Amino acid sequence: MAVGEQVSVKGGQVVPQGGGVRVNVGGLLTTEILEQAQGVTTYRGHRPEDGSAQVIKTIAAAKLGATARARLDYEVEVLNQEVAAAVHLGTDGPLVFVARPFLSGVTLENRLTHGSLPAADVVSLAITIIGALTHIHPRGVLHRGIKPSNVILGDGRADSAHLVDFGLTGFLRIMAGLDEQSLFAAEHLSPEQSGLIDTAIDARSDLYSVGVLMYEALAGRPPFSGQTVGEVLRHHLTTRPPALATFAPDVPPALDRIIERLLSKDPRDRYQTAGGALADLEVVAAALAAGVPDPELIVGARDVRAALTEPAFIGRTEELATIDQVVARAAMGDGGLILVEGESGQGKTWLLAELS
């Protein structure tokens, strides 16, 4: 089968159609294959009763298992309650399928082939995406696949963006393993989602992917690239992103700091909640709308942490006191420079956050 080929599906059998009546998946008529990857086939189709366009994803039910299917049932329920996704989950013969309304517009991936976006558009885009995450993260649901191809721009505008492709594809990405990841998908994975650090995959993983997307939208290229999946993943784990100002010199410093926090290697150094990131982005959006190019912003000040003290900060009292003395002298006119260094995960960011 090829992308764009007209097909019909019945009871798990895919049959090429040269014309004539098409059979269905769960009552939805399929018309063409949009994508095939990691065991998931994506079709475009429609509802016979009203002709409304649909995107239909199918997978062999045997690949999910009872636990994964129960989890998928829960996530679809949450999506329909929290983001008005109108997602339909069902079984047709040996297939499990997920269907959602087809959204007109262009993907952010396609839009970026024409160049990067202005800072105000990227902020608007991020507010929409992270706003959706604030509804699903508290209920334990993750997106797992935030990338430009999963953002639809209605009329090509950033202020009419929609985040799509929750659910089924994310399950398959986890089950497939790194050897089946595409290079494009690897460019948007957090270090923990790629399995390179032994940390639970939670809301902070989605936020890292948002940071990658924002960087790419501003710079016109992702922060990390390479010739192989392994090379890209190593960059996520060990390489600092190129300075955003190199590609987008007019980016507001406050926005640069937000993205830097989102892209922290250690999840403890990132925003801990989508709500915290959203609050900072709204400050930047309001400032840009008022013509203020560099708003005053303490990044993460309105974030919510699960613990009063992060483990990475334990035992840093002496360092904190040293820096505090330097700041006090600077306030009296005796300025200087202090270098804070250490391996990733040792608490540099938390040290400075505690200072502020």
C-alpha positions in Angstrom: 0.0 0.0 0.0 1.2 3.5 -0.7 0.3 6.9 0.9 -2.4 8.4 -1.2 -3.7 5.0 -2.4 -7.5 4.7 -2.3 -8.5 1.8 -0.1 -11.3 0.3 2.0 -11.0 -1.7 5.2 -13.3 -4.5 6.5 -12.6 -6.7 9.4 -8.9 -5.8 9.3 -8.5 -6.5 5.6 -7.2 -3.6 3.4 -8.5 -3.8 -0.1 -7.3 -1.4 -2.9 -10.3 0.4 -4.6 -10.2 1.5 -8.1 -13.6 3.0 -7.7 -17.0 2.0 -6.6 -18.4 1.5 -3.1 -16.0 1.5 -0.1 -16.6 -0.6 3.0 -15.9 0.8 6.4 -14.0 0.9 9.6 -16.4 1.1 12.5 -19.0 2.7 10.2 -16.5 5.3 8.8 -15.8 5.1 5.1 -12.1 5.3 4.3 -10.8 7.0 1.1 -7.0 7.2 1.2 -4.0 6.3 3.3 -2.3 9.3 4.8 0.5 7.6 6.7 1.9 4.2 7.8 4.3 4.1 10.7 5.1 1.8 13.7 2.1 -0.4 13.1 -0.4 2.4 12.8 -2.1 3.1 9.5 -3.8 6.6 9.2 -6.6 7.1 6.8 -8.7 10.0 5.7 -12.4 9.1 5.5 -15.8 10.4 6.3 -19.0 9.7 8.2 -21.7 8.3 5.8 -24.6 10.0 7.7 -23.3 13.6 7.4 -20.3 13.4 5.1 -18.0 15.0 7.8 -14.4 14.4 7.1 -12.5 12.2 9.6 -8.9 11.1 10.3 -8.9 7.3 11.2 -6.0 5.5 12.8 -6.0 1.7 13.0 -3.8 -0.9 14.7 -4.0 -4.6 15.2 -5.9 -5.2 18.5 -3.3 -7.9 19.4 -0.6 -5.3 19.6 -2.2 -3.3 22.4 -3.1 -5.9 25.1 -5.7 -5.4 27.8 -3.8 -2.9 29.9 -2.9 -0.7 27.0 -6.4 -0.8 25.7 -7.8 0.1 29.1 -5.4 3.0 29.3 -6.4 4.2 25.8 -10.1 4.0 26.7 -9.4 6.3 29.7 -7.3 8.8 27.7 -10.0 9.1 24.9 -12.5 9.7 27.7 -10.4 12.5 29.1 -9.7 14.1 25.7 -13.4 14.2 25.0 -14.2 15.8 28.4 -11.3 18.2 28.6 -10.4 19.4 25.1 -13.7 18.7 23.2 -11.7 16.5 20.9 -14.7 14.5 19.6 -12.5 11.4 19.5 -14.2 8.0 18.8 -12.5 4.8 19.9 -13.8 1.4 18.7 -13.0 -2.1 17.4 -13.7 -3.5 14.0 -12.8 -7.2 13.7 -9.0 -7.5 14.6 -8.5 -3.7 14.4 -8.7 -1.1 17.1 -9.4 2.4 15.6 -9.4 5.9 16.8 -11.2 8.6 14.7 -11.3 12.3 15.1 -12.7 15.2 12.9 -10.4 16.2 10.0 -9.2 19.8 10.6 -8.6 22.0 7.6 -5.5 24.1 7.4 -1.8 23.4 7.1 0.6 21.7 9.5 3.2 23.8 11.3 5.7 21.5 9.6 4.6 22.6 6.2 4.4 26.3 7.3 8.0 26.2 8.5 9.2 25.2 5.0 8.5 28.8 4.1 10.6 30.2 6.9 10.5 30.8 10.7 7.7 32.5 12.6 7.7 35.9 14.4 8.1 35.8 18.1 4.6 36.9 18.8 3.2 34.1 16.6 5.4 31.5 18.4 4.1 32.8 21.8 0.5 32.5 20.6 1.1 29.1 19.3 2.8 27.9 22.5 -0.1 29.3 24.6 -2.6 27.3 22.6 -0.5 24.0 22.9 0.4 24.4 26.5 -3.2 25.5 27.3 -4.4 22.2 26.0 -1.9 20.4 28.2 -3.1 22.2 31.3 -6.4 20.3 30.9 -5.1 16.8 30.3 -1.9 16.7 32.4 -3.6 17.0 35.8 -5.6 13.8 34.9 -2.5 11.9 34.1 -2.8 12.0 30.3 0.2 12.9 28.1 0.4 13.8 24.4 3.7 12.0 23.8 4.1 13.3 20.2 4.3 17.1 20.2 6.0 18.1 17.0 5.2 20.4 14.0 3.4 17.8 12.0 0.9 17.4 14.9 0.0 21.1 15.0 -2.7 22.3 12.5 -2.8 26.0 11.6 -6.3 26.9 10.5 -6.0 29.3 7.6 -2.2 29.0 8.1 -2.4 31.3 11.1 -0.6 30.7 14.4 -3.6 32.1 16.4 -5.9 29.4 15.0 -3.7 26.4 15.9 -4.9 23.0 17.1 -2.8 20.2 18.7 -3.8 16.9 17.2 -2.8 13.2 17.3 -3.3 12.4 21.0 -3.4 8.8 22.1 -2.9 5.9 19.7 0.3 7.0 18.0 1.9 7.8 21.3 1.2 4.3 22.6 2.8 2.8 19.5 5.9 5.1 19.7 6.6 3.7 23.2 6.0 0.1 22.3 8.0 0.3 19.1 11.3 1.1 20.7 14.1 3.4 19.6 15.1 1.2 16.7 11.9 2.0 14.9 11.9 5.8 15.6 12.0 8.1 12.6 14.7 10.7 12.5 12.0 13.4 12.6 10.4 11.9 15.6 13.7 11.7 17.4 14.3 15.4 17.0 11.3 16.1 19.3 11.8 13.5 22.0 12.8 14.3 25.6 15.8 12.5 27.0 13.6 10.4 29.2 11.1 9.5 26.5 14.0 8.3 24.4 15.1 6.1 27.3 18.5 7.7 27.7 17.9 8.7 31.3 16.2 6.6 33.9 13.4 8.9 34.8 9.6 8.5 34.7 7.9 9.9 31.6 5.5 12.5 32.9 4.1 16.0 32.0 7.6 17.4 31.9 8.4 15.3 28.9 5.6 17.0 26.9 6.9 20.4 28.0 10.4 19.5 26.7 8.9 18.7 23.3 7.0 22.1 23.4 10.4 23.7 23.9 11.8 21.9 20.9 8.9 23.0 18.8 9.1 26.7 19.9 12.9 26.7 19.2 12.3 25.3 15.8 9.5 27.7 15.0 11.7 30.7 15.9 15.0 29.4 14.4 13.6 27.6 11.4 15.5 24.4 12.4 15.3 22.1 15.4 17.8 22.5 18.2 19.3 19.1 17.6 19.8 17.3 14.3 22.0 14.5 12.9 22.4 11.8 10.4 21.1 9.0 12.6 18.5 8.6 15.3 21.3 7.7 17.8 23.2 10.9 16.9 20.1 13.1 17.5 19.3 11.4 20.8 22.9 11.8 22.1 22.6 15.6 21.3 19.4 15.7 23.4 21.2 14.1 26.3 24.6 15.9 26.2 24.6 18.9 23.9 23.6 22.5 24.7 21.3 23.9 22.0 22.9 26.5 19.7 22.1 30.0 21.0 18.7 30.9 19.7 19.8 34.5 19.0 22.1 33.1 16.3 19.1 32.3 14.2 16.5 34.7 15.7 18.4 37.8 16.9 15.1 39.7 17.7 13.7 37.0 20.0 12.8 38.6 23.4 15.3 37.6 26.1 12.4 36.5 28.4 11.1 34.2 25.7 14.6 32.8 25.2 14.8 32.0 28.9 11.4 30.3 28.9 12.6 28.0 26.0 15.9 27.4 27.8 14.0 26.2 30.8 11.7 24.0 28.8 14.8 22.4 27.1 16.7 21.5 30.3 18.1 18.0 30.2 17.1 17.1 33.7 13.3 17.1 34.1 13.9 18.7 37.6 15.3 21.8 36.0 12.3 22.3 33.6 8.9 23.7 34.3 7.2 21.2 36.5 3.7 22.0 35.3 2.1 23.2 32.1 0.3 25.9 34.1 3.7 27.4 35.2 4.9 27.6 31.6 1.6 29.1 30.5 1.7 31.8 33.1 5.1 33.0 31.9 4.1 32.9 28.3 1.0 35.0 29.0 3.3 37.6 30.6 5.4 37.7 27.4 2.3 37.8 25.2 0.9 40.8 27.1 4.2 42.6 26.9 4.6 42.1 23.2 1.1 43.2 22.6 1.9 46.4 24.5 5.0 47.0 22.6 7.4 46.0 25.4 10.2 43.9 23.7 11.8 42.6 26.9 9.4 42.2 29.8 10.7 41.7 33.3 10.1 38.1 34.1 11.4 35.7 36.8 11.1 32.4 34.8 9.2 29.7 36.7 8.1 32.0 39.6 4.5 30.8 39.3 5.3 27.2 38.7 4.2 24.5 41.2 6.6 21.9 42.5 5.9 18.6 44.1 8.4 19.1 46.8 9.7 22.1 48.8 13.3 21.3 48.1 14.5 19.3 45.0 17.0 16.6 45.7 19.5 18.2 43.4 19.7 21.3 45.7 20.5 19.4 48.9 23.9 20.4 50.3 24.3 23.7 48.4 24.1 26.0 51.4 27.7 27.1 51.1 27.5 27.8 47.4 24.3 29.8 47.9 25.9 31.9 50.7 28.9 32.6 48.5 26.8 33.9 45.6 24.6 35.8 48.0 27.7 37.7 49.3 28.7 38.5 45.7 25.3 39.9 44.9 25.3 42.0 48.1 28.7 43.5 47.2 27.4 44.2 43.7 24.5 46.1 45.1 27.0 48.4 46.8 28.9 49.1 43.6 31.6 46.3 43.8 30.6 44.3 40.7 32.2 41.2 39.4 31.6 37.9 37.6 31.0 34.5 39.2 31.0 31.2 37.3 28.6 28.4 38.3 29.7 25.1 36.8 29.0 21.4 37.2 27.8 18.4 35.3 24.2 18.2 34.1 21.8 17.4 36.9 23.9 18.7 39.8 21.5 21.5 40.5 23.0 24.7 38.9 19.6 25.9 37.8 18.0 25.2 41.2 20.9 27.0 42.9 20.2 30.2 40.9 16.4 29.8 41.3 16.9 29.6 45.0 19.0 32.7 44.9 16.4 34.6 43.0 
